[in-house]
Amino acid sequence: MELTQTLKTFIEEGKDWERKNTSVKGVSIIRLPPTKNRAASLAIDINPIGDHGLPMKKKGIMIMNATELAAFRETFTNEKVDSLIKALEEVFPDRKATSKPSKIDVVQI
């Protein structure tokens, strides 16, 4: 099934807050419920997979459009963010990522 058709089917038939994993590790699609101002929609959730095959964070970053994606890309590639994380790691050297296993249902991209 074509990606666009798969997404249309998911928005029409999916349950509110249902999550579908994609063929890109750490990227899933979430069906957002309708609100008073907008119909139900879909968002991309980015939550990288750690060394043990589990998501690195309890919640990932939800992205709803190309503008948001571009803004996050710009922020993540900022050298000052790299400096900040290095400083945080010096202050808190023992931080470790923890996560819970997730159910696998993959949407091919």
C-alpha positions as CSV (number, residue, x, y, z in Angstrom):
1,M,0.0,0.0,0.0
2,E,1.3,3.5,-0.9
3,L,2.4,5.6,2.0
4,T,-0.1,8.4,1.4
5,Q,-3.0,5.8,1.3
6,T,-1.7,4.2,4.5
7,L,-1.7,7.5,6.3
8,K,-5.2,8.3,5.0
9,T,-6.5,4.9,6.2
10,F,-4.8,5.5,9.6
11,I,-6.4,9.0,10.1
12,E,-9.8,7.6,9.1
13,E,-9.7,4.3,11.0
14,G,-7.1,4.8,13.8
15,K,-8.0,5.4,17.4
16,D,-7.2,8.7,19.2
17,W,-3.5,8.7,20.3
18,E,-2.8,5.4,18.5
19,R,0.8,5.1,17.5
20,K,2.3,3.3,14.5
21,N,6.0,2.5,14.2
22,T,7.6,3.2,10.8
23,S,10.4,1.4,9.0
24,V,12.7,4.2,10.2
25,K,14.0,3.3,13.7
26,G,12.9,5.8,16.3
27,V,10.2,7.4,14.1
28,S,6.5,6.7,14.6
29,I,3.2,8.3,13.6
30,I,0.6,9.3,16.1
31,R,-3.1,9.9,15.4
32,L,-4.1,13.1,17.2
33,P,-7.7,13.4,18.3
34,P,-10.0,16.2,16.9
35,T,-10.3,19.4,18.9
36,K,-12.9,22.2,18.7
37,N,-10.7,24.0,16.2
38,R,-9.3,21.2,14.0
39,A,-10.1,17.7,12.7
40,A,-8.2,14.7,13.7
41,S,-4.6,14.8,12.4
42,L,-1.3,12.9,12.3
43,A,2.0,13.8,13.7
44,I,5.5,12.3,13.5
45,D,7.0,11.3,16.9
46,I,10.8,11.1,17.0
47,N,12.3,9.1,19.8
48,P,15.6,7.5,18.9
49,I,16.2,3.8,19.8
50,G,19.0,3.2,22.4
51,D,21.6,0.4,22.6
52,H,19.1,-2.1,24.0
53,G,16.6,-1.6,21.2
54,L,14.2,0.5,23.3
55,P,13.2,4.2,23.0
56,M,15.6,6.5,24.7
57,K,12.9,8.8,26.2
58,K,9.4,8.3,27.7
59,K,8.1,10.8,25.2
60,G,9.7,11.9,21.9
61,I,9.5,15.1,19.9
62,M,6.2,15.5,18.1
63,I,6.4,17.2,14.7
64,M,3.4,18.2,12.7
65,N,4.7,20.0,9.6
66,A,7.9,20.8,7.6
67,T,8.4,24.1,9.3
68,E,8.6,22.5,12.7
69,L,11.0,19.9,11.3
70,A,13.3,22.5,9.8
71,A,13.3,24.5,13.1
72,F,14.3,21.3,15.1
73,R,17.0,20.5,12.6
74,E,18.4,24.0,12.8
75,T,18.4,23.8,16.6
76,F,20.0,20.3,16.8
77,T,22.8,21.3,14.5
78,N,23.6,24.5,16.4
79,E,27.2,24.3,17.8
80,K,26.1,26.0,21.0
81,V,23.8,23.1,21.7
82,D,26.8,20.7,21.4
83,S,28.7,22.9,23.9
84,L,25.8,22.9,26.3
85,I,25.3,19.1,26.2
86,K,29.1,18.6,26.8
87,A,28.9,21.0,29.8
88,L,25.9,19.1,31.2
89,E,27.7,15.8,30.8
90,E,30.6,17.2,32.8
91,V,28.2,18.3,35.6
92,F,26.2,15.0,35.5
93,P,28.6,12.3,34.2
94,D,26.5,9.4,35.6
95,R,23.3,10.1,33.7
96,K,21.9,7.0,31.9
97,A,19.0,6.6,29.5
98,T,16.2,4.3,30.6
99,S,13.2,3.1,28.6
100,K,10.3,0.6,28.3
101,P,9.7,-1.9,25.6
102,S,7.1,-1.0,22.9
103,K,4.7,-3.0,20.8
104,I,5.9,-3.3,17.1
105,D,3.5,-2.4,14.3
106,V,5.5,-1.0,11.4
107,V,4.5,1.5,8.6
108,Q,6.9,1.2,5.7
109,I,8.3,4.6,4.5
